[in-house]
Amino acid sequence: MVKEKIDNLDQLLNGLCSDLGRAELIYQLFTNGKDIPRNHLHIAVEFYEKARRYNKAGYLARELGMDERAIEFYERSGMDVDAADFAKRLGMDERANQLYSKVIGAYEDIGYYYGATQLAKRVGMHDKVELYKTIEKLLK
């Protein structure tokens, strides 16, 4: 499938009032399947980073093959499970496990043992699963 090219993209971007507005147009066009030049995607990542819109910066960074940056942006946006899942897919098992452990620890901190159990089960932390199941039984 050939993506539609936007011939007047620069003109449209220049007509907008803010960098964030430009980043949003680039993002929306890209996610709607339009052919956006890579340099424009990089610019959108920079704008989103400055505006602390890390989830969208992460998505675009990932699409650009900026894997480390994507993981960093996902973490900054509080999307630690997404960051860990992406790291795992990239074969960065140690980093993924650190992030999963961080999330599980956060669940522990708020007493969300069910969530901790489910995530630990999904990522193969069997010792934690048994611990949380024991805790859940005590709390019933």
Solvent accessible surface area in square Angstrom, and as a share of the most:
residue,aa,sasa,rsa
1,M,231,1.03
2,V,144,0.83
3,K,96,0.41
4,E,102,0.46
5,K,134,0.57
6,I,27,0.14
7,D,135,0.70
8,N,72,0.37
9,L,9,0.04
10,D,82,0.43
11,Q,134,0.59
12,L,76,0.38
13,L,10,0.05
14,N,117,0.60
15,G,62,0.59
16,L,68,0.34
17,C,137,0.82
18,S,51,0.33
19,D,64,0.33
20,L,51,0.26
21,G,27,0.26
22,R,50,0.18
23,A,0,0.00
24,E,40,0.18
25,L,48,0.24
26,I,2,0.01
27,Y,39,0.15
28,Q,89,0.40
29,L,29,0.15
30,F,30,0.13
31,T,62,0.36
32,N,108,0.55
33,G,32,0.31
34,K,52,0.22
35,D,60,0.31
36,I,10,0.05
37,P,55,0.35
38,R,141,0.51
39,N,87,0.45
40,H,19,0.08
41,L,7,0.03
42,H,68,0.30
43,I,67,0.34
44,A,0,0.00
45,V,4,0.03
46,E,92,0.41
47,F,32,0.13
48,Y,0,0.00
49,E,48,0.22
50,K,156,0.66
51,A,42,0.33
52,R,185,0.67
53,R,109,0.40
54,Y,35,0.13
55,N,70,0.36
56,K,49,0.21
57,A,0,0.00
58,G,0,0.00
59,Y,73,0.28
60,L,1,0.00
61,A,0,0.00
62,R,84,0.31
63,E,83,0.37
64,L,11,0.05
65,G,52,0.50
66,M,48,0.22
67,D,46,0.24
68,E,96,0.43
69,R,81,0.29
70,A,0,0.00
71,I,0,0.00
72,E,52,0.23
73,F,0,0.00
74,Y,10,0.04
75,E,48,0.21
76,R,118,0.43
77,S,42,0.27
78,G,59,0.56
79,M,61,0.27
80,D,19,0.10
81,V,42,0.24
82,D,63,0.33
83,A,0,0.00
84,A,0,0.00
85,D,29,0.15
86,F,13,0.05
87,A,0,0.00
88,K,95,0.40
89,R,151,0.55
90,L,71,0.35
91,G,54,0.52
92,M,52,0.23
93,D,71,0.37
94,E,131,0.59
95,R,63,0.23
96,A,0,0.00
97,N,64,0.33
98,Q,106,0.47
99,L,7,0.03
100,Y,5,0.02
101,S,57,0.37
102,K,111,0.47
103,V,14,0.08
104,I,3,0.02
105,G,25,0.24
106,A,52,0.41
107,Y,56,0.21
108,E,59,0.27
109,D,124,0.64
110,I,134,0.68
111,G,38,0.37
112,Y,97,0.37
113,Y,53,0.20
114,Y,134,0.51
115,G,7,0.06
116,A,0,0.00
117,T,3,0.02
118,Q,71,0.32
119,L,12,0.06
120,A,0,0.00
121,K,100,0.42
122,R,138,0.50
123,V,35,0.20
124,G,37,0.35
125,M,33,0.15
126,H,132,0.59
127,D,110,0.57
128,K,67,0.28
129,V,10,0.05
130,E,105,0.47
131,L,84,0.42
132,Y,1,0.00
133,K,80,0.34
134,T,76,0.44
135,I,45,0.23
136,E,39,0.17
137,K,148,0.63
138,L,142,0.71
139,L,123,0.61
140,K,204,0.86
